[in-house]
């Protein structure tokens, strides 16, 4: 799964910085993002949420996105808290951190009834929760995610005062 030549693809397929909770993305496929630039353009191939992004993502397939830093499917930072419901995150590559998602610094995202399949990164094959982020993960399924480095979690990696809530 993925593109054989994605070098010229967009850094981020969806940029949700500043989007409020009434911004709803429902039933889309997000694929082919290639965040291989510098600074924030090296994270979040599928989604990039910085600052105060609060969008609602429902029934979406997020597949075949990649980045060089973290969050192949998405990077979330700076008090952004998008909600993902009934989404599938498949075969995304997160470079160093979070094959599907890399979340840092006060992120309050919620994942409900989502599946994470075949994602990989050096640390955290599925999702990485970092830096005092109270992320909520309810009724989700993690299968075949891979942490390729040492000390990472295949499904979830939690560190640096982060607090995950599971259901």
N, C-alpha and C positions, 0 to 999 in steps of 0.2 A: 504494500500500500504506500502511496506517496508518488511524488513526481520524480522522474529521472533527471530532469534539468530544471531546477527551481532557482537557479542563481539570480535570475532577474525578477523573481516574484517580490511582491510587497513585503515589507518588514512585518506588518500586522494586518490581518484580514479585517478585524474589527477593533477600532479604538474607542473605548467607552469612557474616557476621562470626562468627568463632569456630568455624565448622564444620570438623571434621577430615576427612581423606581418605576415611574410610568413609562420609561423607555423599555419596550418589550421586543425581544427577538424570539420568534416562535416558529419552529419547523424548518430551520435553515441548515445547510451543510456549510461548515467553515473549514476550508482545506487549502493547503498550499502555501501558507504563510512561511516566510523564511527570514527570521530576525537575525541577520548576520552582520549588522552594522556596528556602530559604536554607541556608548552610553545606554539610553533606553531602547535603542533600535537593535540591541542584541538580546532582547528578552520578549517573551510573549508573541510567538509566531501567529497563533490564532487570535487571541484577545490581548489587549493592553489596557489595563485600568490603573490610572494614577490619580492621586488627589482625592476626589470625592465621587468616583463612579459608583452608582447604585443600581445599575440596570438589572432587568429581569430576563433571564435566558431560559427558554422552555422548549422541550422536544427537539433539541438540536443535536446534530452529529458533528463532532469536532475531530477531524481526522487528518493525519499526514502533515502536520505542521511541525516546524522545527525552529530552534534558536541556538545561539552559541553560549549564552549565559544561563538562563533559567526560564522554565515555563513554556514548554513546547506548545501546549494548547492555550496557555494563558499566564500572564504575569500580573499580579495584583499587589499594589503597594499604596502607602500613604492614606490610610483611613478609607480606602475604597471598600465597598461591601456588596458586590453583585451577588445575586441569588441564581443558582442553577438548579433546575428541576427537570427530571426525566431526560437528562442529556447523556450522550455517549461520547466518551473520550477515548479514541482508538488510534494506536500507532503514532503517537506524537513523540518527538525527541527533544528533551530539555537541556542538552549540553551538560552543564555542570550541576544544575539544581532543578528538581521537579520535572519529570518527564511530561506529565500533564500540566500541573500547576506549581508555580513558585509564588508563595505569599509571604510578604514581609511588612513589618512596621505598622501594627494596629489594624490589620485587615480583619473585617468581621463577616466574611462571606459565608453563605450557607449552600450546601450541596444536599439535595433531597432526591432519593431514588435514582441516582446516577450510576453509570457503569464506567469503570476505568480498565481498559483492556490493552495489553501489549505496549504500554508506554515505557520509555526508558530515559535515564539520565545517570550521571556519575553518582549523584546522591539523590535519593528519593525517586523511585521509578514512577509512582503514582502522583502523590502531592507532597510538597514541602511546606510546612507551617513554621514560620520563624518570626522572632521579634515581637513578643507581646500581642500576638494575633489571636483573638477568640473566634476561631473558625468553627463552624458547626457542620458535622457530617452525619446525615441521617439515612438509614436504609440504603446504603450504597454497596456496590459489589466491585471488588478489586480482583482481577485475574490476569496472570501472565505479565505483570509489570516487573521491570528489572532495574536494580541499582547496580551499575557497572563498576563503581568505585568501592572503597572501603568505608565502613561505618555508616552506610545509608540504609534506608528502609525500602524494601521492594514495593510496598503499598503506600505507607505514610511515614514521613520523617517529621518529628516535632522537636524543636530546639529553641534555645534562648528565650525563656520565659513565655513561650507560646502556650496557649491552652486550647485544646480541641475538645469539642463536645460531640459525643457519638450517640446514636440512637438506634 
